[in-house]
Amino acid sequence: MTIQDFILANRTRMYEEWASLIRIPSVSCQPEHKDDMLRCAERWKQLLLEAGVQKAEIMPSDGNPFVYAEYKTDAPDAPTVLVYGHYDVMPAEPLELWKSDPWEPSIRDGRLYARGADDDKGQTMIQAKAFEYLVSERLMHCNVKFILEGEEEIGSPSLEAFIEKHRDLLACDIILVSDTSMIGKETPSITTGLRGLAYWEIEVTGPNRDLHSGHFGGAVKNPVNALCEMIARVVDDKGRITIPHFYDRVLPIPEEERKMIAEIPFSQEKYNSAIDVDDVFGEEGYSTLERNSCRPSFDVCGIWGGYTGEGSKTVLPSKAYAKVSCRLVANQDHEEISRLFSDYMQAIAPKGVRVKVTPMHGGQGYVCPIDIPAYKAAEYGFTVAFGKRPLAARRGGSIPIISSFEQILGVKTILMGFGLEQNAIHSPNESMDLEVWEKGIVAVTEFYRKLKGEN
């Protein structure tokens, strides 16, 4: 039976199994759903056993449980693939903005609508169904391990310790993840890079209390003014970050990747219009798509101080605050960047104020080479399923767990994501394109066969 015949023969059943997961409101950030987290983990265990794994278990952690499953083939020298996914989802609120019940899947216009339809129950089901087909047809000649967590949407606080504790259990040759997106339905792509993150809160203190701006203005350094001056110095007029040694570890974008980025359908005019700006700004010498995915950035996420209520109050504030972040690229270490930034803020602080920088969050960036066998296998899978070679595309966001896998297990991750922008993950009316979902099953099936050298 071909994979296409398998999908046709089992479509109704597969949709119902997918729906059975969605009906469990596994919202990790809401304590009232604690029991639902375990129910969803148990349901995944059952589905993986039915799909053909030889072993599946619920494994405890400091937070929500993990689902671990494995399949071992008799094929000699078979590669081992570790499939990662997550079964927790974002809250469905505001419920009034949904056109149908977020916990009862609804199919319309070629899409399945529900919370978790894409992120990540729908995408992880792609992995499970491709695996089921290969096992049922005795075509699976790779060892496969599944690890599904229930805390991705709250930052995966238990994952790193779990990987450290079970590194032998999770040992593999490559990690396969379906939790990212493609450029478009007609433009398949593989995510080859993710930016890292460093995030801080800055507190600038001047006088010991708020002062009358008439009595003290011009004689005392205003902390809000000082903070604005400092922040303005972090990026120069060419879009370069001025923190000493910030770029020491930044690697150039390979020319082959720059050519692929240039092939991505993109209109600067439409981009500007969509966000209602008359021009863009970024590091000189790079395109918009390179700037927002392959190069580091610095942004003020929030800034406040003094009087911001209704009416006027002539005050020279005692304190000023800002929350700022850097998106980092592969090879930059977020802890090193955090120290460099803190030192820089102290160095450029004007006299008359004191500066406190508090690191709040961080994660490493990630890049996957496009010449390794597993990437080539994924590329082949997309080509068969979608009828055209996928573009290699780095993304500007951050998924710290991917770099954690690499640091602890010492292996690369292939990001075979099948989401689309219109899927509206994390928003009301989240959905999954059913045609793309089924093509995803074909792509993953062909990935395994190519990885083992069968195509």
BAVO-506373 format. One record per residue (C-alpha): residue number from 0; residue in three letters; x, y, z negated. Coordinates in nm, 4 decimals. Each point is the difference from the previous one (the first is absolute). Example, Ala and Ser with C-alpha at 12.3 -4.5 7.8 and 13.67 -1.06 7.14 Angstrom:
2
MARZA num residu        u        v        w
MARZA   0    ALA   1.2300  -0.4500  -0.7800
MARZA   1    SER   0.1370   0.3440   0.0660
This chain:
455
MARZA num residu        u        v        w
MARZA   0    MET   0.0000   0.0000   0.0000
MARZA   1    THR   0.1362   0.3425   0.0903
MARZA   2    ILE  -0.0040   0.2815  -0.2530
MARZA   3    GLN  -0.2692   0.1746   0.2077
MARZA   4    ASP  -0.2181  -0.3124  -0.0108
MARZA   5    PHE   0.0579  -0.0294  -0.3739
MARZA   6    ILE  -0.1140   0.3587  -0.0591
MARZA   7    LEU  -0.3092  -0.0501   0.2152
MARZA   8    ALA  -0.0954  -0.3247  -0.1735
MARZA   9    ASN   0.0588   0.1318  -0.3526
MARZA  10    ARG  -0.0935   0.3686   0.0300
MARZA  11    THR  -0.3163  -0.0132  -0.2129
MARZA  12    ARG   0.1705  -0.1961  -0.2766
MARZA  13    MET   0.3051   0.2260  -0.0014
MARZA  14    TYR  -0.2153   0.3116  -0.0250
MARZA  15    GLU  -0.1882  -0.1500  -0.2939
MARZA  16    GLU   0.3218  -0.0897  -0.1807
MARZA  17    TRP   0.1227   0.3543   0.0557
MARZA  18    ALA  -0.3318   0.1297  -0.1342
MARZA  19    SER   0.0274  -0.2217  -0.3090
MARZA  20    LEU   0.3141   0.1899  -0.0995
MARZA  21    ILE  -0.1482   0.3408   0.0743
MARZA  22    ARG  -0.3045  -0.0686  -0.2187
MARZA  23    ILE   0.2318  -0.0160  -0.3017
MARZA  24    PRO   0.0637   0.3635  -0.1083
MARZA  25    SER   0.3662  -0.0500  -0.0898
MARZA  26    VAL   0.0735   0.3634  -0.0893
MARZA  27    SER   0.3286  -0.0074  -0.1890
MARZA  28    CYS  -0.0149   0.3562  -0.1348
MARZA  29    GLN  -0.3324  -0.0464  -0.1817
MARZA  30    PRO   0.0110  -0.2070  -0.3223
MARZA  31    GLU  -0.3619  -0.1109   0.0404
MARZA  32    HIS   0.1116  -0.2127   0.2969
MARZA  33    LYS   0.2562  -0.2028  -0.1955
MARZA  34    ASP  -0.2063  -0.3195   0.0333
MARZA  35    ASP  -0.0477   0.0671   0.3706
MARZA  36    MET   0.3762   0.0007   0.0485
MARZA  37    LEU   0.0233  -0.3562  -0.1279
MARZA  38    ARG  -0.3057  -0.1035   0.2041
MARZA  39    CYS   0.1610   0.1332   0.3153
MARZA  40    ALA   0.3286  -0.1737  -0.0762
MARZA  41    GLU  -0.1855  -0.3275  -0.0548
MARZA  42    ARG  -0.1874   0.0438   0.3278
MARZA  43    TRP   0.3273   0.0580   0.1864
MARZA  44    LYS   0.1464  -0.3131  -0.1580
MARZA  45    GLN  -0.2976  -0.2015   0.1238
MARZA  46    LEU   0.0181   0.1472   0.3527
MARZA  47    LEU   0.3722  -0.0698   0.0322
MARZA  48    LEU  -0.0465  -0.3595  -0.1112
MARZA  49    GLU  -0.2750  -0.0403   0.2572
MARZA  50    ALA   0.2306   0.1557   0.2617
MARZA  51    GLY   0.2562  -0.2744  -0.0561
MARZA  52    VAL   0.2546   0.0982  -0.2631
MARZA  53    GLN   0.1251  -0.2919  -0.2050
MARZA  54    LYS   0.0160   0.1977  -0.3229
MARZA  55    ALA  -0.1750   0.3093  -0.1329
MARZA  56    GLU  -0.0113   0.1487  -0.3464
MARZA  57    ILE  -0.0919   0.3104  -0.1957
MARZA  58    MET   0.3085   0.1399  -0.1691
MARZA  59    PRO  -0.0203   0.2471  -0.2889
MARZA  60    SER   0.1827   0.3325  -0.0184
MARZA  61    ASP   0.0034   0.2959  -0.2351
MARZA  62    GLY  -0.2999   0.1268   0.1964
MARZA  63    ASN  -0.2317  -0.1699   0.2463
MARZA  64    PRO   0.0843  -0.3565   0.1061
MARZA  65    PHE   0.1874  -0.1012   0.3135
MARZA  66    VAL  -0.1115  -0.2662   0.2451
MARZA  67    TYR   0.2824  -0.2240   0.1163
MARZA  68    ALA  -0.0329  -0.2704   0.2636
MARZA  69    GLU   0.2394  -0.2000   0.2139
MARZA  70    TYR   0.0184  -0.2319   0.2957
MARZA  71    LYS   0.3045  -0.2115   0.0813
MARZA  72    THR   0.0532  -0.1506   0.3424
MARZA  73    ASP   0.1962  -0.3121   0.0829
MARZA  74    ALA   0.1847   0.1828   0.2770
MARZA  75    PRO   0.3743   0.0031  -0.0638
MARZA  76    ASP   0.1641   0.3401  -0.0472
MARZA  77    ALA  -0.3395   0.1675   0.0010
MARZA  78    PRO   0.0064   0.3714  -0.0857
MARZA  79    THR  -0.1938   0.1111  -0.3075
MARZA  80    VAL  -0.2446   0.2892   0.0344
MARZA  81    LEU  -0.1343   0.1807  -0.3062
MARZA  82    VAL  -0.3368   0.1641   0.0698
MARZA  83    TYR  -0.0832   0.2922  -0.2288
MARZA  84    GLY  -0.3419   0.1590  -0.0417
MARZA  85    HIS  -0.2150   0.1587  -0.2683
MARZA  86    TYR  -0.3541  -0.0767  -0.1076
MARZA  87    ASP  -0.0740   0.3179  -0.1941
MARZA  88    VAL  -0.1820   0.2884   0.1643
MARZA  89    MET  -0.0687   0.3674  -0.0572
MARZA  90    PRO  -0.3249   0.1130  -0.1672
MARZA  91    ALA  -0.2948   0.0369   0.2373
MARZA  92    GLU  -0.1159   0.3337  -0.1421
MARZA  93    PRO  -0.1534   0.2307   0.1127
MARZA  94    LEU  -0.2662  -0.2601   0.0750
MARZA  95    GLU  -0.2409   0.2483   0.1578
MARZA  96    LEU   0.2365   0.0479   0.2946
MARZA  97    TRP  -0.0173  -0.3661   0.1037
MARZA  98    LYS  -0.2398  -0.0919   0.2799
MARZA  99    SER  -0.0301  -0.3533  -0.1400
MARZA 100    ASP   0.0761  -0.1792  -0.3270
MARZA 101    PRO   0.3819   0.0051  -0.0414
MARZA 102    TRP  -0.0104  -0.3411  -0.1701
MARZA 103    GLU  -0.2221  -0.1695   0.2596
MARZA 104    PRO   0.1699  -0.0180   0.3407
MARZA 105    SER  -0.1943   0.1485   0.2888
MARZA 106    ILE   0.0875  -0.0622   0.3660
MARZA 107    ARG  -0.0895   0.2736   0.2498
MARZA 108    ASP   0.1581   0.1411   0.3134
MARZA 109    GLY   0.2640  -0.2734   0.0072
MARZA 110    ARG   0.1223   0.0788  -0.3513
MARZA 111    LEU  -0.0349  -0.1509  -0.3451
MARZA 112    TYR  -0.0733   0.2694  -0.2600
MARZA 113    ALA   0.0787  -0.0484  -0.3706
MARZA 114    ARG   0.2539   0.0903  -0.2637
MARZA 115    GLY   0.3026  -0.2194   0.0670
MARZA 116    ALA  -0.1069  -0.0747   0.3572
MARZA 117    ASP   0.3496   0.1068   0.1049
MARZA 118    ASP   0.2037   0.0777  -0.3130
MARZA 119    ASP   0.0947  -0.2674  -0.0714
MARZA 120    LYS  -0.2523  -0.2817  -0.0053
MARZA 121    GLY  -0.0634   0.0202   0.3724
MARZA 122    GLN   0.3652   0.0116   0.0950
MARZA 123    THR   0.1011  -0.2767  -0.2392
MARZA 124    MET  -0.2785  -0.2167   0.1444
MARZA 125    ILE   0.1715   0.0393   0.3383
MARZA 126    GLN   0.3039  -0.1697  -0.1525
MARZA 127    ALA  -0.2088  -0.2724  -0.1644
MARZA 128    LYS  -0.1941  -0.0865   0.3166
MARZA 129    ALA   0.3094  -0.0154   0.2231
MARZA 130    PHE   0.1564  -0.2303  -0.2592
MARZA 131    GLU  -0.3164  -0.2149  -0.0128
MARZA 132    TYR  -0.0035  -0.0444   0.3763
MARZA 133    LEU   0.3642  -0.1049   0.0205
MARZA 134    VAL  -0.0344  -0.2486  -0.2855
MARZA 135    SER  -0.3248  -0.1463   0.1338
MARZA 136    GLU   0.1553  -0.0540   0.3431
MARZA 137    ARG   0.3260  -0.1292  -0.1504
MARZA 138    LEU   0.1890   0.2879   0.1595
MARZA 139    MET   0.1382   0.1576  -0.3173
MARZA 140    HIS   0.3716  -0.0715  -0.0005
MARZA 141    CYS   0.1013   0.2678  -0.2512
MARZA 142    ASN  -0.0094  -0.0139  -0.3764
MARZA 143    VAL  -0.2499   0.2596  -0.1200
MARZA 144    LYS  -0.0465   0.1599  -0.3400
MARZA 145    PHE  -0.2791   0.2415  -0.0940
MARZA 146    ILE   0.0235   0.2565  -0.2784
MARZA 147    LEU  -0.3069   0.2184  -0.0558
MARZA 148    GLU  -0.0083   0.2659  -0.2691
MARZA 149    GLY  -0.2802   0.1934  -0.1655
MARZA 150    GLU   0.1691   0.3312  -0.0782
MARZA 151    GLU   0.1196   0.1487   0.3297
MARZA 152    GLU  -0.2520   0.2831  -0.0147
MARZA 153    ILE   0.1341   0.1096  -0.3382
MARZA 154    GLY   0.3667  -0.0100   0.0969
MARZA 155    SER   0.0819  -0.3710  -0.0533
MARZA 156    PRO   0.1242   0.0484  -0.3589
MARZA 157    SER   0.0402  -0.3754  -0.0599
MARZA 158    LEU   0.1433  -0.1031   0.3353
MARZA 159    GLU   0.3694   0.0757  -0.0390
MARZA 160    ALA   0.0271  -0.1883  -0.3306
MARZA 161    PHE  -0.1948  -0.2893   0.1529
MARZA 162    ILE   0.2388  -0.0214   0.2964
MARZA 163    GLU   0.3021   0.0104  -0.2320
MARZA 164    LYS  -0.1428  -0.2762  -0.2181
MARZA 165    HIS  -0.0981  -0.2218   0.2932
MARZA 166    ARG   0.2688   0.0777   0.2551
MARZA 167    ASP   0.0755  -0.3709   0.0551
MARZA 168    LEU  -0.3675  -0.0779   0.0533
MARZA 169    LEU  -0.0308   0.2870   0.2499
MARZA 170    ALA   0.3260  -0.0694   0.1846
MARZA 171    CYS  -0.0532   0.0263   0.3747
MARZA 172    ASP   0.1555   0.0952   0.3323
MARZA 173    ILE  -0.2411   0.2778   0.0915
MARZA 174    ILE  -0.2972   0.1792  -0.1570
MARZA 175    LEU  -0.3152   0.0592   0.2040
MARZA 176    VAL  -0.2466   0.2750  -0.0963
MARZA 177    SER  -0.3253   0.1124   0.1592
MARZA 178    ASP  -0.0821   0.3209  -0.1879
MARZA 179    THR   0.0958   0.2722   0.2471
MARZA 180    SER  -0.1465   0.1467   0.3168
MARZA 181    MET   0.0545   0.0228   0.3737
MARZA 182    ILE   0.0255   0.3186   0.2027
MARZA 183    GLY  -0.3234  -0.0916   0.1749
MARZA 184    LYS  -0.2142  -0.2819   0.1337
MARZA 185    GLU   0.1485   0.0516   0.3458
MARZA 186    THR   0.3456   0.0782  -0.1360
MARZA 187    PRO   0.1102  -0.2891  -0.2222
MARZA 188    SER   0.2977   0.0673  -0.2234
MARZA 189    ILE   0.2072  -0.1549  -0.2746
MARZA 190    THR   0.0941   0.2097  -0.2989
MARZA 191    THR   0.3790  -0.0119  -0.0215
MARZA 192    GLY   0.0647   0.2589  -0.2662
MARZA 193    LEU  -0.1525   0.1597  -0.3077
MARZA 194    ARG   0.1213   0.3056  -0.1837
MARZA 195    GLY   0.0976  -0.0087  -0.3633
MARZA 196    LEU  -0.1191   0.2463  -0.2603
MARZA 197    ALA   0.1340   0.2134  -0.2826
MARZA 198    TYR  -0.2436   0.2119  -0.2016
MARZA 199    TRP   0.0607   0.2508  -0.2781
MARZA 200    GLU  -0.1677   0.2560  -0.2213
MARZA 201    ILE   0.1900   0.3244  -0.0511
MARZA 202    GLU  -0.0567   0.2189  -0.3056
MARZA 203    VAL   0.1522   0.3489  -0.0079
MARZA 204    THR  -0.0088   0.1885  -0.3296
MARZA 205    GLY   0.0768   0.3685  -0.0490
MARZA 206    PRO  -0.1126   0.2051  -0.3030
MARZA 207    ASN  -0.1411  -0.1710  -0.3070
MARZA 208    ARG  -0.3543   0.1187   0.0788
MARZA 209    ASP  -0.2022   0.1614   0.2784
MARZA 210    LEU   0.0922   0.3667   0.0246
MARZA 211    HIS  -0.1748   0.3200   0.1100
MARZA 212    SER   0.1173   0.0507   0.3580
MARZA 213    GLY  -0.0063   0.3753  -0.0388
MARZA 214    HIS   0.2212   0.0014  -0.3094
MARZA 215    PHE   0.2392  -0.2732   0.1147
MARZA 216    GLY  -0.0326  -0.0217   0.3793
MARZA 217    GLY   0.3294   0.0825   0.1708
MARZA 218    ALA   0.1971  -0.0581  -0.3185
MARZA 219    VAL  -0.0606  -0.3698  -0.0649
MARZA 220    LYS   0.0381  -0.2835   0.2515
MARZA 221    ASN  -0.3415  -0.1316   0.0950
MARZA 222    PRO   0.0004  -0.3864  -0.0079
MARZA 223    VAL  -0.2490  -0.0223   0.2897
MARZA 224    ASN   0.2194   0.2268   0.2119
MARZA 225    ALA   0.3058  -0.2015  -0.0996
MARZA 226    LEU  -0.1671  -0.3300   0.0867
MARZA 227    CYS  -0.1080   0.1294   0.3411
MARZA 228    GLU   0.3523   0.1242   0.0710
MARZA 229    MET   0.1491  -0.3364  -0.0915
MARZA 230    ILE  -0.2453  -0.2007   0.2066
MARZA 231    ALA   0.0517   0.2285   0.2991
MARZA 232    ARG   0.3715  -0.0851  -0.0034
MARZA 233    VAL  -0.0519  -0.3780   0.0332
MARZA 234    VAL  -0.0730   0.0102   0.3755
MARZA 235    ASP   0.1877   0.2305   0.2377
MARZA 236    ASP  -0.1310   0.1725   0.3126
MARZA 237    LYS   0.1017  -0.2999   0.2141
MARZA 238    GLY  -0.2021  -0.2442  -0.2071
MARZA 239    ARG   0.3027  -0.1510  -0.1725
MARZA 240    ILE  -0.0127  -0.0839  -0.3699
MARZA 241    THR   0.2750   0.1902  -0.1794
MARZA 242    ILE   0.0586  -0.2317  -0.2975
MARZA 243    PRO   0.3751  -0.0812  -0.0014
MARZA 244    HIS   0.0735  -0.3555   0.1249
MARZA 245    PHE  -0.3691  -0.0564   0.0826
MARZA 246    TYR   0.0803  -0.1277   0.3514
MARZA 247    ASP   0.3075  -0.2046  -0.0906
MARZA 248    ARG  -0.1794  -0.3334   0.0446
MARZA 249    VAL  -0.2456   0.0994   0.2739
MARZA 250    LEU   0.0551  -0.2130   0.3098
MARZA 251    PRO  -0.0614   0.1290   0.3539
MARZA 252    ILE  -0.3021  -0.1298   0.1895
MARZA 253    PRO   0.1157  -0.2664   0.2491
MARZA 254    GLU  -0.0362   0.1208   0.3580
MARZA 255    GLU  -0.2196  -0.2980   0.0937
MARZA 256    GLU  -0.2427   0.0947  -0.2753
MARZA 257    ARG  -0.0058   0.3635   0.1095
MARZA 258    LYS  -0.0966  -0.1181   0.3473
MARZA 259    MET  -0.2845  -0.2097  -0.1449
MARZA 260    ILE  -0.1208   0.2937  -0.2104
MARZA 261    ALA  -0.0048   0.2125   0.3144
MARZA 262    GLU  -0.2334  -0.2584   0.1596
MARZA 263    ILE  -0.2626   0.0409  -0.2735
MARZA 264    PRO  -0.3042   0.1837   0.1383
MARZA 265    PHE   0.0122   0.3393  -0.1712
MARZA 266    SER  -0.1250   0.3500   0.0718
MARZA 267    GLN   0.1591   0.2778  -0.2027
MARZA 268    GLU  -0.2895   0.2267   0.0926
MARZA 269    LYS  -0.2614  -0.2464  -0.1264
MARZA 270    TYR   0.2058  -0.0636  -0.3127
MARZA 271    ASN   0.0125   0.3716  -0.0792
MARZA 272    SER  -0.3693   0.0423   0.0761
MARZA 273    ALA  -0.1029  -0.2937  -0.2193
MARZA 274    ILE   0.1550   0.1589  -0.3087
MARZA 275    ASP  -0.0713   0.3603   0.1120
MARZA 276    VAL   0.3546   0.1355   0.0143
MARZA 277    ASP   0.1494   0.2105   0.2778
MARZA 278    ASP   0.3443  -0.1582  -0.0249
MARZA 279    VAL   0.1977  -0.2671  -0.1849
MARZA 280    PHE   0.3242   0.0168  -0.1929
MARZA 281    GLY   0.2653  -0.2587  -0.0698
MARZA 282    GLU   0.3596  -0.1017   0.0316
MARZA 283    GLU   0.1591   0.1468   0.3106
MARZA 284    GLY   0.0854  -0.2491   0.2748
MARZA 285    TYR  -0.2823  -0.2460  -0.0695
MARZA 286    SER  -0.3516  -0.0463   0.1338
MARZA 287    THR  -0.3087   0.0097  -0.2201
MARZA 288    LEU  -0.0308  -0.3796   0.0030
MARZA 289    GLU   0.3657  -0.0363  -0.0970
MARZA 290    ARG  -0.0294   0.2606  -0.2735
MARZA 291    ASN  -0.2987  -0.1632  -0.1675
MARZA 292    SER   0.1347  -0.3544   0.0050
MARZA 293    CYS   0.3766  -0.0263   0.0494
MARZA 294    ARG   0.1335   0.3084  -0.1773
MARZA 295    PRO  -0.0177   0.1085  -0.3643
MARZA 296    SER  -0.2217   0.2847  -0.1169
MARZA 297    PHE  -0.0654   0.2251  -0.2994
MARZA 298    ASP  -0.3428   0.1261  -0.1033
MARZA 299    VAL  -0.1630   0.1900  -0.2823
MARZA 300    CYS  -0.3033  -0.2043  -0.1038
MARZA 301    GLY  -0.1307   0.2495  -0.2527
MARZA 302    ILE   0.1083   0.3225  -0.1713
MARZA 303    TRP  -0.1510   0.1980  -0.2849
MARZA 304    GLY   0.0670   0.2442  -0.2822
MARZA 305    GLY  -0.1350   0.3151  -0.1572
MARZA 306    TYR  -0.3609   0.1110   0.0328
MARZA 307    THR  -0.2114  -0.1602   0.2737
MARZA 308    GLY  -0.3510   0.0612  -0.1339
MARZA 309    GLU  -0.2645   0.2348   0.1265
MARZA 310    GLY   0.0856   0.3687   0.0102
MARZA 311    SER   0.3397   0.1469  -0.0827
MARZA 312    LYS   0.2356  -0.0276  -0.2935
MARZA 313    THR   0.3278   0.1904   0.0143
MARZA 314    VAL   0.2241  -0.2637  -0.1482
MARZA 315    LEU   0.3642  -0.1027   0.0368
MARZA 316    PRO  -0.0308  -0.3726  -0.0740
MARZA 317    SER   0.2201  -0.1927  -0.2366
MARZA 318    LYS   0.0057  -0.3139   0.2137
MARZA 319    ALA  -0.0381  -0.1174   0.3575
MARZA 320    TYR  -0.0396  -0.3510   0.1364
MARZA 321    ALA   0.0215  -0.1871   0.3276
MARZA 322    LYS  -0.0354  -0.3580   0.1168
MARZA 323    VAL   0.2321  -0.0715   0.2918
MARZA 324    SER   0.0996  -0.3014   0.2023
MARZA 325    CYS   0.2481  -0.1260   0.2559
MARZA 326    ARG  -0.0773  -0.2648   0.2549
MARZA 327    LEU   0.3212  -0.1937   0.0479
MARZA 328    VAL   0.1300  -0.2226   0.2769
MARZA 329    ALA   0.1664  -0.3385  -0.0082
MARZA 330    ASN   0.3372  -0.0116  -0.1746
MARZA 331    GLN  -0.0823   0.2973  -0.2232
MARZA 332    ASP  -0.0267  -0.1032  -0.3638
MARZA 333    HIS  -0.2905   0.1685  -0.1769
MARZA 334    GLU   0.1765  -0.0027  -0.3368
MARZA 335    GLU   0.3088   0.1648   0.1464
MARZA 336    ILE  -0.2135   0.2610   0.1778
MARZA 337    SER  -0.1862   0.0631  -0.3239
MARZA 338    ARG   0.3262   0.0818  -0.1790
MARZA 339    LEU   0.1223   0.2181   0.2855
MARZA 340    PHE  -0.3248   0.1970   0.0018
MARZA 341    SER   0.0001   0.0503  -0.3769
MARZA 342    ASP   0.3599   0.1208   0.0087
MARZA 343    TYR  -0.0787   0.2350   0.2882
MARZA 344    MET  -0.2954   0.1579  -0.1793
MARZA 345    GLN   0.2196   0.0691  -0.3026
MARZA 346    ALA   0.2757   0.1422   0.2204
MARZA 347    ILE  -0.2207   0.2483   0.1869
MARZA 348    ALA  -0.2159   0.1040  -0.2959
MARZA 349    PRO   0.0350   0.3785  -0.0530
MARZA 350    LYS   0.1049   0.1426  -0.3327
MARZA 351    GLY  -0.2809   0.0735  -0.2404
MARZA 352    VAL  -0.1865  -0.3308   0.0445
MARZA 353    ARG   0.0441  -0.3599  -0.1096
MARZA 354    VAL  -0.0799  -0.2899   0.2324
MARZA 355    LYS  -0.1223  -0.3498  -0.0811
MARZA 356    VAL  -0.0336  -0.2597   0.2770
MARZA 357    THR  -0.1950  -0.3176  -0.0804
MARZA 358    PRO   0.0178  -0.2940   0.2469
MARZA 359    MET  -0.3477  -0.1485   0.0381
MARZA 360    HIS   0.0100  -0.2635   0.2725
MARZA 361    GLY   0.2354  -0.1507   0.2533
MARZA 362    GLY   0.0495  -0.2747   0.2527
MARZA 363    GLN   0.2448  -0.1068   0.2666
MARZA 364    GLY  -0.0489   0.0344   0.3742
MARZA 365    TYR   0.0161  -0.2935   0.2390
MARZA 366    VAL   0.1111  -0.0716   0.3559
MARZA 367    CYS  -0.0321  -0.3277   0.1891
MARZA 368    PRO   0.2483  -0.0629   0.2819
MARZA 369    ILE  -0.1736  -0.0639   0.3321
MARZA 370    ASP   0.2540  -0.2559   0.1172
MARZA 371    ILE  -0.0451  -0.2735  -0.2636
MARZA 372    PRO  -0.1800  -0.3259   0.0989
MARZA 373    ALA  -0.3012   0.0633  -0.2262
MARZA 374    TYR  -0.0617   0.3422   0.1529
MARZA 375    LYS   0.0293  -0.1476   0.3472
MARZA 376    ALA  -0.2518  -0.2679  -0.1002
MARZA 377    ALA  -0.2426   0.2664  -0.1227
MARZA 378    GLU   0.0542   0.2010   0.3162
MARZA 379    TYR  -0.0811  -0.3097   0.2065
MARZA 380    GLY  -0.3142  -0.0657  -0.2039
MARZA 381    PHE  -0.1327   0.3514   0.0594
MARZA 382    THR   0.0848  -0.0231   0.3701
MARZA 383    VAL  -0.1989  -0.3213   0.0420
MARZA 384    ALA  -0.2972   0.1257  -0.2043
MARZA 385    PHE  -0.0269   0.3555   0.1319
MARZA 386    GLY   0.1422  -0.0413   0.3478
MARZA 387    LYS   0.2819   0.2486  -0.0402
MARZA 388    ARG   0.3255   0.0322  -0.1887
MARZA 389    PRO  -0.0492   0.1755  -0.3336
MARZA 390    LEU   0.1884   0.3178  -0.0754
MARZA 391    ALA   0.2329   0.0139  -0.2986
MARZA 392    ALA  -0.1331   0.2787  -0.2202
MARZA 393    ARG   0.1207   0.1256  -0.3339
MARZA 394    ARG  -0.2616   0.1427  -0.2359
MARZA 395    GLY   0.0280   0.3018  -0.2241
MARZA 396    GLY  -0.1669  -0.1542  -0.3018
MARZA 397    SER   0.1537  -0.2116  -0.2732
MARZA 398    ILE  -0.0558  -0.3609  -0.1128
MARZA 399    PRO   0.2594  -0.0458  -0.2781
MARZA 400    ILE  -0.0731  -0.3718  -0.0362
MARZA 401    ILE   0.1558  -0.0680   0.3412
MARZA 402    SER   0.3383   0.1300  -0.1122
MARZA 403    SER  -0.0412  -0.1890  -0.3289
MARZA 404    PHE  -0.0325  -0.3252   0.1947
MARZA 405    GLU   0.3174   0.0769   0.1924
MARZA 406    GLN   0.2000   0.1015  -0.3068
MARZA 407    ILE  -0.0993  -0.3034  -0.2084
MARZA 408    LEU  -0.0428  -0.2781   0.2571
MARZA 409    GLY   0.2552   0.1295   0.2502
MARZA 410    VAL  -0.2212  -0.0459   0.3069
MARZA 411    LYS  -0.1705   0.2251   0.2507
MARZA 412    THR  -0.3731   0.0567   0.0390
MARZA 413    ILE  -0.1937  -0.0015   0.3257
MARZA 414    LEU  -0.2975   0.2366  -0.0176
MARZA 415    MET  -0.2578  -0.1522   0.2350
MARZA 416    GLY  -0.2822   0.2408  -0.0766
MARZA 417    PHE  -0.3269   0.0146   0.1950
MARZA 418    GLY  -0.1709   0.3013  -0.1518
MARZA 419    LEU  -0.1195   0.2995   0.1993
MARZA 420    GLU  -0.0361   0.3611  -0.1110
MARZA 421    GLN  -0.3768  -0.0178   0.0536
MARZA 422    ASN  -0.0227  -0.2877  -0.2486
MARZA 423    ALA  -0.0150   0.2671  -0.2735
MARZA 424    ILE   0.1746  -0.1993  -0.2712
MARZA 425    HIS  -0.0483   0.1415  -0.3523
MARZA 426    SER  -0.2941   0.2041   0.1339
MARZA 427    PRO  -0.3747  -0.0575   0.0270
MARZA 428    ASN  -0.1001  -0.2247   0.2918
MARZA 429    GLU   0.3286  -0.1888   0.0162
MARZA 430    SER  -0.0116  -0.2441   0.2892
MARZA 431    MET   0.1920  -0.2454   0.2154
MARZA 432    ASP  -0.0191  -0.0316   0.3762
MARZA 433    LEU  -0.1058  -0.3613   0.0588
MARZA 434    GLU   0.1748  -0.0280   0.3353
MARZA 435    VAL   0.3253   0.1191  -0.1559
MARZA 436    TRP  -0.0523  -0.2353  -0.2960
MARZA 437    GLU  -0.0269  -0.2992   0.2319
MARZA 438    LYS   0.2949   0.1138   0.2106
MARZA 439    GLY   0.1933   0.0275  -0.3247
MARZA 440    ILE  -0.0593  -0.3697  -0.0647
MARZA 441    VAL   0.1381  -0.0762   0.3461
MARZA 442    ALA   0.3039   0.2248  -0.0593
MARZA 443    VAL   0.0890  -0.1644  -0.3320
MARZA 444    THR  -0.0481  -0.3468   0.1496
MARZA 445    GLU   0.2437   0.0819   0.2796
MARZA 446    PHE   0.2428   0.1524  -0.2518
MARZA 447    TYR   0.0372  -0.3352  -0.1756
MARZA 448    ARG   0.0385  -0.1929   0.3243
MARZA 449    LYS   0.2632   0.2407   0.1346
MARZA 450    LEU   0.1866   0.0061  -0.3311
MARZA 451    LYS   0.0412  -0.3766   0.0256
MARZA 452    GLY   0.1047   0.0312   0.3662
MARZA 453    GLU  -0.3096  -0.1596   0.1481
MARZA 454    ASN  -0.0752   0.2724   0.2583
